[in-house]
Amino acid sequence: MPRPTFLRRAPSPSQERLRDDYLDLLKRSLCDLLAPQTLSAVPQPDGSVVPTPLADDERERRETGSDWPYNGTTMVGLRRLESVQACIALLARDGVPGDVIETGVWRGGTSIFMRAALDAYGLADREVWLADSFEGLPPPKPDRFPQDVRQEQWSNLHEFGFLAVSQEQVRRAFERHGLLDERVRFVEGWFDDTLPKLRGTRSWALLRLDGDMYESTIVALESLYDDLAVGGFVIVDDYGAIPQCRQAVEDFRAARAIDDEITQVDWTGAWWRRSR
Protein backbone atom coordinates (compact mmCIF):
# COMPACT_ATOMS: atom_id res chain seq x y z
CA MET A 1 0.00 0.00 0.00
CA PRO A 2 1.61 3.32 -1.01
CA ARG A 3 2.10 5.95 1.67
CA PRO A 4 0.35 9.23 0.85
CA THR A 5 2.32 12.44 1.27
CA PHE A 6 -0.23 15.23 1.09
CA LEU A 7 1.87 18.32 1.57
CA ARG A 8 4.34 19.79 -0.85
CA ARG A 9 4.46 23.45 0.14
CA ALA A 10 1.13 25.13 0.82
CA PRO A 11 -1.68 22.57 0.76
CA SER A 12 -4.91 23.39 -0.97
CA PRO A 13 -8.19 23.07 0.97
CA SER A 14 -8.90 19.80 -0.84
CA GLN A 15 -5.46 18.45 0.12
CA GLU A 16 -6.07 19.41 3.74
CA ARG A 17 -9.41 17.58 3.71
CA LEU A 18 -7.78 14.51 2.16
CA ARG A 19 -5.01 14.58 4.77
CA ASP A 20 -7.46 14.93 7.65
CA ASP A 21 -9.77 12.22 6.31
CA TYR A 22 -6.86 9.81 5.89
CA LEU A 23 -5.55 10.41 9.40
CA ASP A 24 -9.05 10.19 10.91
CA LEU A 25 -9.64 6.82 9.24
CA LEU A 26 -6.24 5.60 10.42
CA LYS A 27 -6.97 6.66 14.00
CA ARG A 28 -10.26 4.76 14.04
CA SER A 29 -8.63 1.70 12.52
CA LEU A 30 -5.80 1.68 15.07
CA CYS A 31 -8.33 1.99 17.90
CA ASP A 32 -10.43 -0.88 16.43
CA LEU A 33 -13.49 1.34 16.03
CA LEU A 34 -14.43 0.54 12.43
CA ALA A 35 -16.05 -2.89 12.88
CA PRO A 36 -19.66 -3.29 14.11
CA GLN A 37 -18.29 -4.75 17.35
CA THR A 38 -15.06 -4.25 19.27
CA LEU A 39 -13.67 -6.21 22.21
CA SER A 40 -12.13 -5.05 25.47
CA ALA A 41 -9.46 -7.03 27.29
CA VAL A 42 -10.61 -7.14 30.90
CA PRO A 43 -7.66 -7.73 33.28
CA GLN A 44 -7.94 -10.58 35.78
CA PRO A 45 -6.17 -10.93 39.15
CA ASP A 46 -3.94 -13.72 37.83
CA GLY A 47 -2.50 -11.51 35.07
CA SER A 48 -4.66 -12.88 32.27
CA VAL A 49 -7.28 -10.96 30.31
CA VAL A 50 -10.79 -11.89 29.20
CA PRO A 51 -12.15 -10.60 25.86
CA THR A 52 -15.46 -8.83 26.43
CA PRO A 53 -17.64 -7.05 23.84
CA LEU A 54 -17.72 -3.29 24.27
CA ALA A 55 -21.37 -2.24 24.15
CA ASP A 56 -22.41 0.55 21.79
CA ASP A 57 -23.14 2.88 24.70
CA GLU A 58 -19.62 2.20 26.06
CA ARG A 59 -17.66 3.03 22.91
CA GLU A 60 -16.74 6.39 24.39
CA ARG A 61 -14.33 4.43 26.58
CA ARG A 62 -12.33 3.55 23.48
CA GLU A 63 -12.41 7.14 22.28
CA THR A 64 -10.91 8.28 25.59
CA GLY A 65 -8.56 5.32 25.91
CA SER A 66 -10.24 4.03 29.05
CA ASP A 67 -10.07 0.31 28.24
CA TRP A 68 -7.55 -2.21 26.94
CA PRO A 69 -8.51 -3.05 23.34
CA TYR A 70 -8.36 -6.79 22.73
CA ASN A 71 -7.62 -6.43 19.01
CA GLY A 72 -6.74 -2.75 18.61
CA THR A 73 -3.21 -1.64 17.75
CA THR A 74 -3.18 1.20 20.30
CA MET A 75 -4.88 1.71 23.64
CA VAL A 76 -4.49 5.50 23.84
CA GLY A 77 -7.88 6.31 22.27
CA LEU A 78 -8.96 8.91 19.73
CA ARG A 79 -8.49 12.00 21.90
CA ARG A 80 -4.81 11.33 22.56
CA LEU A 81 -4.18 10.45 18.91
CA GLU A 82 -5.81 13.73 17.94
CA SER A 83 -3.47 15.51 20.34
CA VAL A 84 -0.46 13.80 18.77
CA GLN A 85 -1.66 14.98 15.36
CA ALA A 86 -2.05 18.55 16.63
CA CYS A 87 1.50 18.51 18.02
CA ILE A 88 2.97 17.22 14.75
CA ALA A 89 1.02 19.87 12.83
CA LEU A 90 2.62 22.56 15.01
CA LEU A 91 6.08 21.05 14.54
CA ALA A 92 5.56 21.30 10.78
CA ARG A 93 4.13 24.81 10.93
CA ASP A 94 6.92 26.15 13.13
CA GLY A 95 9.80 24.24 11.53
CA VAL A 96 10.91 22.57 14.77
CA PRO A 97 13.84 20.24 13.99
CA GLY A 98 14.31 16.70 15.19
CA ASP A 99 12.97 13.16 15.15
CA VAL A 100 10.13 11.73 17.24
CA ILE A 101 10.38 8.92 19.78
CA GLU A 102 7.93 6.83 21.76
CA THR A 103 9.14 5.10 24.91
CA GLY A 104 6.77 2.21 25.59
CA VAL A 105 5.01 1.23 22.36
CA TRP A 106 2.88 -1.88 23.10
CA ARG A 107 1.58 -2.99 19.66
CA GLY A 108 3.01 0.09 17.97
CA GLY A 109 -0.24 1.84 17.03
CA THR A 110 0.66 5.32 18.21
CA SER A 111 4.10 5.12 16.57
CA ILE A 112 2.39 3.96 13.36
CA PHE A 113 0.17 7.01 13.56
CA MET A 114 3.13 9.34 14.15
CA ARG A 115 4.93 7.85 11.15
CA ALA A 116 1.85 8.47 8.96
CA ALA A 117 1.33 11.98 10.34
CA LEU A 118 4.93 12.98 9.59
CA ASP A 119 4.34 12.13 5.93
CA ALA A 120 0.93 13.77 5.93
CA TYR A 121 2.38 17.07 7.18
CA GLY A 122 5.35 17.01 4.84
CA LEU A 123 8.01 15.99 7.37
CA ALA A 124 9.43 13.23 5.21
CA ASP A 125 12.98 13.72 6.53
CA ARG A 126 12.10 12.73 10.11
CA GLU A 127 12.54 9.34 11.76
CA VAL A 128 10.27 7.58 14.24
CA TRP A 129 12.05 5.79 17.08
CA LEU A 130 10.38 3.02 19.08
CA ALA A 131 11.97 2.23 22.45
CA ASP A 132 10.62 -0.78 24.31
CA SER A 133 11.74 -3.94 26.05
CA PHE A 134 9.32 -5.83 23.79
CA GLU A 135 8.91 -8.09 26.83
CA GLY A 136 6.37 -6.09 28.82
CA LEU A 137 7.08 -3.96 31.87
CA PRO A 138 9.96 -4.62 34.29
CA PRO A 139 9.27 -5.59 37.90
CA PRO A 140 9.53 -2.62 40.27
CA LYS A 141 12.92 -1.90 41.84
CA PRO A 142 12.02 -0.78 45.38
CA ASP A 143 15.66 -0.18 46.31
CA ARG A 144 16.23 2.31 43.45
CA PHE A 145 12.70 3.53 42.71
CA PRO A 146 10.53 3.08 45.83
CA GLN A 147 7.87 5.27 44.19
CA ASP A 148 6.87 2.30 42.02
CA VAL A 149 5.68 0.20 44.98
CA ARG A 150 3.84 2.87 46.94
CA GLN A 151 0.67 2.40 44.87
CA GLU A 152 -0.17 -1.30 45.02
CA GLN A 153 -2.74 -0.96 42.21
CA TRP A 154 -0.03 -0.19 39.64
CA SER A 155 2.88 -2.25 40.97
CA ASN A 156 2.00 -5.52 39.20
CA LEU A 157 1.79 -4.46 35.55
CA HIS A 158 4.81 -6.66 34.81
CA GLU A 159 2.60 -9.69 35.52
CA PHE A 160 0.33 -9.07 32.51
CA GLY A 161 1.55 -10.98 29.48
CA PHE A 162 -1.01 -9.05 27.43
CA LEU A 163 1.28 -6.01 27.69
CA ALA A 164 4.30 -7.90 26.28
CA VAL A 165 4.48 -7.54 22.48
CA SER A 166 7.51 -8.64 20.50
CA GLN A 167 9.39 -6.40 18.10
CA GLU A 168 8.43 -8.74 15.27
CA GLN A 169 4.72 -8.25 16.05
CA VAL A 170 5.19 -4.47 15.98
CA ARG A 171 7.10 -4.67 12.70
CA ARG A 172 4.26 -6.68 11.16
CA ALA A 173 1.78 -4.03 12.29
CA PHE A 174 3.84 -1.35 10.53
CA GLU A 175 3.97 -3.54 7.42
CA ARG A 176 0.20 -4.02 7.38
CA HIS A 177 -0.18 -0.23 7.23
CA GLY A 178 2.51 0.17 4.57
CA LEU A 179 4.68 2.24 6.91
CA LEU A 180 7.71 0.09 7.69
CA ASP A 181 10.85 1.53 6.12
CA GLU A 182 14.31 2.83 7.03
CA ARG A 183 12.75 5.79 8.85
CA VAL A 184 11.33 3.47 11.54
CA ARG A 185 14.03 2.74 14.14
CA PHE A 186 13.78 0.21 16.96
CA VAL A 187 15.56 0.45 20.31
CA GLU A 188 15.06 -2.85 22.12
CA GLY A 189 15.84 -3.38 25.78
CA TRP A 190 15.12 -2.07 29.27
CA PHE A 191 15.09 1.72 29.37
CA ASP A 192 17.88 2.11 31.91
CA ASP A 193 20.14 0.13 29.53
CA THR A 194 19.12 1.69 26.21
CA LEU A 195 17.89 5.27 26.60
CA PRO A 196 21.01 6.77 28.20
CA LYS A 197 22.94 5.61 25.10
CA LEU A 198 20.77 7.90 22.95
CA ARG A 199 21.79 11.00 24.89
CA GLY A 200 23.51 13.50 22.63
CA THR A 201 23.12 11.40 19.48
CA ARG A 202 20.34 13.42 17.81
CA SER A 203 17.79 16.18 18.20
CA TRP A 204 14.21 15.35 19.17
CA ALA A 205 11.09 17.26 18.17
CA LEU A 206 8.67 15.11 20.16
CA LEU A 207 9.02 12.75 23.12
CA ARG A 208 6.04 10.52 23.79
CA LEU A 209 6.40 8.72 27.13
CA ASP A 210 4.21 5.69 27.79
CA GLY A 211 6.17 3.61 30.27
CA ASP A 212 3.59 3.76 33.09
CA MET A 213 6.13 3.50 35.91
CA TYR A 214 8.18 6.09 37.82
CA GLU A 215 11.39 4.40 36.66
CA SER A 216 10.39 4.30 32.99
CA THR A 217 9.29 7.93 33.03
CA ILE A 218 12.21 9.46 34.91
CA VAL A 219 14.82 7.50 32.92
CA ALA A 220 13.25 8.65 29.64
CA LEU A 221 13.16 12.29 30.71
CA GLU A 222 16.72 12.29 32.06
CA SER A 223 18.01 10.57 28.91
CA LEU A 224 16.12 12.46 26.20
CA TYR A 225 14.96 15.88 27.39
CA ASP A 226 18.29 17.68 26.98
CA ASP A 227 18.17 16.90 23.24
CA LEU A 228 14.58 18.10 22.80
CA ALA A 229 14.51 21.14 20.51
CA VAL A 230 13.01 24.39 21.72
CA GLY A 231 9.42 24.29 20.49
CA GLY A 232 9.36 20.50 20.82
CA PHE A 233 6.77 18.54 22.78
CA VAL A 234 6.78 16.16 25.73
CA ILE A 235 3.67 13.98 25.73
CA VAL A 236 3.04 11.85 28.83
CA ASP A 237 0.40 9.17 28.40
CA ASP A 238 -0.08 8.17 32.05
CA TYR A 239 0.20 11.58 33.74
CA GLY A 240 -3.35 11.58 35.07
CA ALA A 241 -3.91 7.86 35.61
CA ILE A 242 -0.79 6.59 37.37
CA PRO A 243 0.54 8.48 40.41
CA GLN A 244 4.05 7.06 39.95
CA CYS A 245 4.27 8.50 36.45
CA ARG A 246 2.97 11.89 37.55
CA GLN A 247 5.47 11.98 40.42
CA ALA A 248 8.35 11.32 38.03
CA VAL A 249 7.24 14.20 35.81
CA GLU A 250 6.87 16.55 38.76
CA ASP A 251 10.25 15.55 40.22
CA PHE A 252 12.01 16.06 36.89
CA ARG A 253 10.38 19.40 36.19
CA ALA A 254 11.20 20.64 39.68
CA ALA A 255 14.84 19.55 39.38
CA ARG A 256 15.16 21.38 36.04
CA ALA A 257 13.04 24.40 37.05
CA ILE A 258 10.71 23.75 34.11
CA ASP A 259 7.63 25.94 34.31
CA ASP A 260 6.13 25.38 30.85
CA GLU A 261 2.39 24.88 31.23
CA ILE A 262 1.12 21.29 31.27
CA THR A 263 -1.98 20.80 29.12
CA GLN A 264 -4.34 17.95 29.95
CA VAL A 265 -5.65 16.04 26.91
CA ASP A 266 -8.17 13.74 28.56
CA TRP A 267 -8.45 11.92 31.87
CA THR A 268 -4.81 10.80 31.75
CA GLY A 269 -2.80 12.16 28.79
CA ALA A 270 -0.94 15.48 29.06
CA TRP A 271 1.77 17.45 27.29
CA TRP A 272 3.96 20.52 27.52
CA ARG A 273 5.97 22.43 24.94
CA ARG A 274 9.56 23.35 25.61
CA SER A 275 9.95 27.11 25.54
CA ARG A 276 13.64 27.51 26.45
C-alpha positions as CSV (number, residue, x, y, z in Angstrom):
1,M,0.0,0.0,0.0
2,P,1.6,3.3,-1.0
3,R,2.1,5.9,1.7
4,P,0.4,9.2,0.8
5,T,2.3,12.4,1.3
6,F,-0.2,15.2,1.1
7,L,1.9,18.3,1.6
8,R,4.3,19.8,-0.9
9,R,4.5,23.5,0.1
10,A,1.1,25.1,0.8
11,P,-1.7,22.6,0.8
12,S,-4.9,23.4,-1.0
13,P,-8.2,23.1,1.0
14,S,-8.9,19.8,-0.8
15,Q,-5.5,18.4,0.1
16,E,-6.1,19.4,3.7
17,R,-9.4,17.6,3.7
18,L,-7.8,14.5,2.2
19,R,-5.0,14.6,4.8
20,D,-7.5,14.9,7.6
21,D,-9.8,12.2,6.3
22,Y,-6.9,9.8,5.9
23,L,-5.6,10.4,9.4
24,D,-9.0,10.2,10.9
25,L,-9.6,6.8,9.2
26,L,-6.2,5.6,10.4
27,K,-7.0,6.7,14.0
28,R,-10.3,4.8,14.0
29,S,-8.6,1.7,12.5
30,L,-5.8,1.7,15.1
31,C,-8.3,2.0,17.9
32,D,-10.4,-0.9,16.4
33,L,-13.5,1.3,16.0
34,L,-14.4,0.5,12.4
35,A,-16.0,-2.9,12.9
36,P,-19.7,-3.3,14.1
37,Q,-18.3,-4.7,17.4
38,T,-15.1,-4.2,19.3
39,L,-13.7,-6.2,22.2
40,S,-12.1,-5.0,25.5
41,A,-9.5,-7.0,27.3
42,V,-10.6,-7.1,30.9
43,P,-7.7,-7.7,33.3
44,Q,-7.9,-10.6,35.8
45,P,-6.2,-10.9,39.2
46,D,-3.9,-13.7,37.8
47,G,-2.5,-11.5,35.1
48,S,-4.7,-12.9,32.3
49,V,-7.3,-11.0,30.3
50,V,-10.8,-11.9,29.2
51,P,-12.1,-10.6,25.9
52,T,-15.5,-8.8,26.4
53,P,-17.6,-7.1,23.8
54,L,-17.7,-3.3,24.3
55,A,-21.4,-2.2,24.1
56,D,-22.4,0.5,21.8
57,D,-23.1,2.9,24.7
58,E,-19.6,2.2,26.1
59,R,-17.7,3.0,22.9
60,E,-16.7,6.4,24.4
61,R,-14.3,4.4,26.6
62,R,-12.3,3.5,23.5
63,E,-12.4,7.1,22.3
64,T,-10.9,8.3,25.6
65,G,-8.6,5.3,25.9
66,S,-10.2,4.0,29.1
67,D,-10.1,0.3,28.2
68,W,-7.6,-2.2,26.9
69,P,-8.5,-3.1,23.3
70,Y,-8.4,-6.8,22.7
71,N,-7.6,-6.4,19.0
72,G,-6.7,-2.7,18.6
73,T,-3.2,-1.6,17.8
74,T,-3.2,1.2,20.3
75,M,-4.9,1.7,23.6
76,V,-4.5,5.5,23.8
77,G,-7.9,6.3,22.3
78,L,-9.0,8.9,19.7
79,R,-8.5,12.0,21.9
80,R,-4.8,11.3,22.6
81,L,-4.2,10.4,18.9
82,E,-5.8,13.7,17.9
83,S,-3.5,15.5,20.3
84,V,-0.5,13.8,18.8
85,Q,-1.7,15.0,15.4
86,A,-2.0,18.5,16.6
87,C,1.5,18.5,18.0
88,I,3.0,17.2,14.8
89,A,1.0,19.9,12.8
90,L,2.6,22.6,15.0
91,L,6.1,21.0,14.5
92,A,5.6,21.3,10.8
93,R,4.1,24.8,10.9
94,D,6.9,26.2,13.1
95,G,9.8,24.2,11.5
96,V,10.9,22.6,14.8
97,P,13.8,20.2,14.0
98,G,14.3,16.7,15.2
99,D,13.0,13.2,15.2
100,V,10.1,11.7,17.2
101,I,10.4,8.9,19.8
102,E,7.9,6.8,21.8
103,T,9.1,5.1,24.9
104,G,6.8,2.2,25.6
105,V,5.0,1.2,22.4
106,W,2.9,-1.9,23.1
107,R,1.6,-3.0,19.7
108,G,3.0,0.1,18.0
109,G,-0.2,1.8,17.0
110,T,0.7,5.3,18.2
111,S,4.1,5.1,16.6
112,I,2.4,4.0,13.4
113,F,0.2,7.0,13.6
114,M,3.1,9.3,14.2
115,R,4.9,7.8,11.1
116,A,1.9,8.5,9.0
117,A,1.3,12.0,10.3
118,L,4.9,13.0,9.6
119,D,4.3,12.1,5.9
120,A,0.9,13.8,5.9
121,Y,2.4,17.1,7.2
122,G,5.3,17.0,4.8
123,L,8.0,16.0,7.4
124,A,9.4,13.2,5.2
125,D,13.0,13.7,6.5
126,R,12.1,12.7,10.1
127,E,12.5,9.3,11.8
128,V,10.3,7.6,14.2
129,W,12.0,5.8,17.1
130,L,10.4,3.0,19.1
131,A,12.0,2.2,22.4
132,D,10.6,-0.8,24.3
133,S,11.7,-3.9,26.0
134,F,9.3,-5.8,23.8
135,E,8.9,-8.1,26.8
136,G,6.4,-6.1,28.8
137,L,7.1,-4.0,31.9
138,P,10.0,-4.6,34.3
139,P,9.3,-5.6,37.9
140,P,9.5,-2.6,40.3
141,K,12.9,-1.9,41.8
142,P,12.0,-0.8,45.4
143,D,15.7,-0.2,46.3
144,R,16.2,2.3,43.4
145,F,12.7,3.5,42.7
146,P,10.5,3.1,45.8
147,Q,7.9,5.3,44.2
148,D,6.9,2.3,42.0
149,V,5.7,0.2,45.0
150,R,3.8,2.9,46.9
151,Q,0.7,2.4,44.9
152,E,-0.2,-1.3,45.0
153,Q,-2.7,-1.0,42.2
154,W,0.0,-0.2,39.6
155,S,2.9,-2.3,41.0
156,N,2.0,-5.5,39.2
157,L,1.8,-4.5,35.6
158,H,4.8,-6.7,34.8
159,E,2.6,-9.7,35.5
160,F,0.3,-9.1,32.5
161,G,1.6,-11.0,29.5
162,F,-1.0,-9.0,27.4
163,L,1.3,-6.0,27.7
164,A,4.3,-7.9,26.3
165,V,4.5,-7.5,22.5
166,S,7.5,-8.6,20.5
167,Q,9.4,-6.4,18.1
168,E,8.4,-8.7,15.3
169,Q,4.7,-8.2,16.0
170,V,5.2,-4.5,16.0
171,R,7.1,-4.7,12.7
172,R,4.3,-6.7,11.2
173,A,1.8,-4.0,12.3
174,F,3.8,-1.4,10.5
175,E,4.0,-3.5,7.4
176,R,0.2,-4.0,7.4
177,H,-0.2,-0.2,7.2
178,G,2.5,0.2,4.6
179,L,4.7,2.2,6.9
180,L,7.7,0.1,7.7
181,D,10.9,1.5,6.1
182,E,14.3,2.8,7.0
183,R,12.7,5.8,8.9
184,V,11.3,3.5,11.5
185,R,14.0,2.7,14.1
186,F,13.8,0.2,17.0
187,V,15.6,0.5,20.3
188,E,15.1,-2.9,22.1
189,G,15.8,-3.4,25.8
190,W,15.1,-2.1,29.3
191,F,15.1,1.7,29.4
192,D,17.9,2.1,31.9
193,D,20.1,0.1,29.5
194,T,19.1,1.7,26.2
195,L,17.9,5.3,26.6
196,P,21.0,6.8,28.2
197,K,22.9,5.6,25.1
198,L,20.8,7.9,22.9
199,R,21.8,11.0,24.9
200,G,23.5,13.5,22.6
201,T,23.1,11.4,19.5
202,R,20.3,13.4,17.8
203,S,17.8,16.2,18.2
204,W,14.2,15.4,19.2
205,A,11.1,17.3,18.2
206,L,8.7,15.1,20.2
207,L,9.0,12.8,23.1
208,R,6.0,10.5,23.8
209,L,6.4,8.7,27.1
210,D,4.2,5.7,27.8
211,G,6.2,3.6,30.3
212,D,3.6,3.8,33.1
213,M,6.1,3.5,35.9
214,Y,8.2,6.1,37.8
215,E,11.4,4.4,36.7
216,S,10.4,4.3,33.0
217,T,9.3,7.9,33.0
218,I,12.2,9.5,34.9
219,V,14.8,7.5,32.9
220,A,13.2,8.6,29.6
221,L,13.2,12.3,30.7
222,E,16.7,12.3,32.1
223,S,18.0,10.6,28.9
224,L,16.1,12.5,26.2
225,Y,15.0,15.9,27.4
226,D,18.3,17.7,27.0
227,D,18.2,16.9,23.2
228,L,14.6,18.1,22.8
229,A,14.5,21.1,20.5
230,V,13.0,24.4,21.7
231,G,9.4,24.3,20.5
232,G,9.4,20.5,20.8
233,F,6.8,18.5,22.8
234,V,6.8,16.2,25.7
235,I,3.7,14.0,25.7
236,V,3.0,11.9,28.8
237,D,0.4,9.2,28.4
238,D,-0.1,8.2,32.0
239,Y,0.2,11.6,33.7
240,G,-3.4,11.6,35.1
241,A,-3.9,7.9,35.6
242,I,-0.8,6.6,37.4
243,P,0.5,8.5,40.4
244,Q,4.0,7.1,40.0
245,C,4.3,8.5,36.5
246,R,3.0,11.9,37.5
247,Q,5.5,12.0,40.4
248,A,8.3,11.3,38.0
249,V,7.2,14.2,35.8
250,E,6.9,16.6,38.8
251,D,10.2,15.6,40.2
252,F,12.0,16.1,36.9
253,R,10.4,19.4,36.2
254,A,11.2,20.6,39.7
255,A,14.8,19.5,39.4
256,R,15.2,21.4,36.0
257,A,13.0,24.4,37.1
258,I,10.7,23.7,34.1
259,D,7.6,25.9,34.3
260,D,6.1,25.4,30.8
261,E,2.4,24.9,31.2
262,I,1.1,21.3,31.3
263,T,-2.0,20.8,29.1
264,Q,-4.3,18.0,29.9
265,V,-5.6,16.0,26.9
266,D,-8.2,13.7,28.6
267,W,-8.5,11.9,31.9
268,T,-4.8,10.8,31.7
269,G,-2.8,12.2,28.8
270,A,-0.9,15.5,29.1
271,W,1.8,17.5,27.3
272,W,4.0,20.5,27.5
273,R,6.0,22.4,24.9
274,R,9.6,23.4,25.6
275,S,10.0,27.1,25.5
276,R,13.6,27.5,26.5
